[in-house]
Amino acid sequence: MKLRPSLCWLTSSKPTACFLSSTPCRLNRSRVPLDIPPPFPVTKTCPEPSCSCPPTPPMPEGLPIDYEQPLNGTMAAYAQQIVICTGQRDWTSRIEDDGQHHTWGQLVRGLKQLLGRGGRFADPFNNVLISNSSFVPSSISTKGLSNASAFLFPSFKFFPSVPVQPRESAVAETDLSTFAQAFLLPNTLNPMTGSLPEAKKAELVRKPELASKFPDAVDLYCSPVILICGHGGRDKRCGVMAPILEDEFQRCLRAEGFSLGECNSGTIDSPGHAHIGLISHIGGHKYAGNIIVYVPPGMTIKDSSTVHPLAGKGIWYGRIEPKHVQGIVEETILGGKVLADHFRGGIDRNGNILRL
């Protein structure tokens, strides 16, 4: 049989010819692994706690935690996450079916109608993660209109009053479409949208000039935000784990001198203040507890003026137990290091997805 020449690549030399055969081509040189440095400081494993912490609760029967699959890369890619303040600690499995008599429920449904499949601003390359949270809505209202409150990441903004009334309302100056155009649409479209009509492409691009219509928006500059998936109505594992993790984060952050409080424009962002909230489904219940740590762009390393290495980033962790909370507080929130053994993925202020 005549053998066809092929190219076999040696690790550190030019390609050389060999012949295809029924046995694999054997090379004398071993493959050298790529040594790509991580995009942020890393701690290989979460340190053991130096103080007593609550035991890990048992999981519901038939719903174990997956300790086998590697976590890196299990975070779904997204462009932004809007975290809606509901004041509730759990929700129905489909959050758009909840809050029928609340403005936050109107906000969830309105956003999904605008951004979801078939919606006016539907764009498969602009995945906006819509999450409910236990944060209490701000008491601020505008001219008697129906408004809801929400955080937006990685823009690091808090909106005490997002309009949910239709624009046709006699007193409404802005509506949810205006909000979406000002903050939720991409600045530039993915090249794959090139075949769309010009008018449609123009509609799908952010209109930053509309941001001025929301003067009560607050930039988060100093205060970290810790989000814990606690969606027991979707999966019992998160419902069991989240309250214990919430208590432990509160204890550890208070021990470090952080204050914790409600979401109002006066205290939403200040040095030494932190926000901890339960949120709805973000994917990966089998990795409970699931945590997102958003480090604000103006945060510094503890007791120094050094810029925090994770400033402006969101870090996703999985398989977090109470014994890991102190390590997250000390290593990630205060020290600027990512715990590699719990890292699911991350996002920076430009919407770039981070991997190890």
Secondary structure, DSSP 8 states (H G I E B T S, - for coil): ----EEEE--TTS--EEEE--SS----SS---------SS-EESS----SS---------TT-----SS--TT-S---SEEEEEE-S-S---SSGGGS-TTSHHHHHHHHHHHHHSTTSTT--TT--EEEEEESS---S--STT--EEEEEEETTTEEEEEEE-S-TTSTT-S--HHHHIIIIIS-SS--GGGTTS-HHHHHHTS--GGGGGG-TT-EE--S--EEEEE--TTT-HHHHHHHHHHHHHHHHHHHHTT-EE----TTTSS-TTEEEEEEE---S-GGG-S-EEEEE-TT-B-TTS--B-TTTTEEEEE-S--HHHHHHIIIIIIIT--EEGGGEEEEE-TT--EE--
